[in-house]
């Protein structure tokens, strides 16, 4: 795996933890910092990470809870 993919996966893993814990709407959440950091790699993301990133963006813009249907 390339260094860029490693960085993307590292950021996306952190974003996923925050989203699944539904702490992304808390004042001290690092979600915006993480999203900004990983955004520079968007063109290098695979489809799965790009789709997840865009969904997180939407949820943040709409100030929604993160709900995964299982």
C-alpha positions in Angstrom: 0.0 0.0 0.0 1.3 3.5 -0.8 2.1 6.1 1.8 -0.8 8.2 0.6 -3.2 5.3 1.0 -1.9 4.7 4.4 -2.5 8.3 5.4 -6.0 8.2 3.9 -6.9 5.0 5.8 -5.5 6.5 9.0 -7.6 9.6 8.7 -10.7 7.7 7.6 -10.4 5.2 10.5 -10.3 8.2 13.0 -13.3 9.8 11.2 -15.2 6.5 11.4 -14.7 6.2 15.1 -16.0 9.7 15.7 -19.0 9.2 13.4 -20.0 5.8 14.9 -19.8 7.2 18.4 -22.0 10.1 17.3 -19.5 12.6 18.9 -19.1 14.6 15.7 -21.6 17.2 16.8 -19.9 17.9 20.1 -18.0 21.2 20.4 -14.6 19.6 21.1 -14.9 17.0 18.3 -11.8 16.8 16.0 -14.1 15.8 13.0 -13.6 19.1 11.1 -9.8 19.0 11.6 -9.7 15.4 10.3 -12.0 16.1 7.4 -9.8 19.1 6.4 -6.6 17.0 6.7 -7.9 14.1 4.6 -9.6 16.4 2.0 -6.2 17.1 0.2 -6.1 13.4 -0.6 -9.6 13.2 -2.1 -8.5 12.6 -5.6 -6.5 9.6 -4.4 -9.3 8.0 -2.5 -10.8 4.7 -3.7 -14.6 4.7 -4.3 -15.4 3.4 -0.8 -13.5 6.1 1.0 -14.7 8.9 -1.3 -18.3 7.9 -0.8 -17.9 7.7 3.0 -16.1 11.1 3.0 -18.9 12.7 1.0 -21.6 11.2 3.3 -19.8 12.5 6.4 -19.6 15.9 4.7 -23.4 15.8 4.1 -24.1 14.7 7.7 -21.9 17.5 9.1 -23.5 20.1 6.9 -27.0 19.0 7.9 -26.0 18.6 11.6 -27.5 15.1 11.6 -26.9 12.1 13.9 -24.9 9.3 12.2 -27.2 6.3 11.9 -26.2 3.1 10.2 -29.0 0.6 9.3 -27.8 -2.8 10.3 
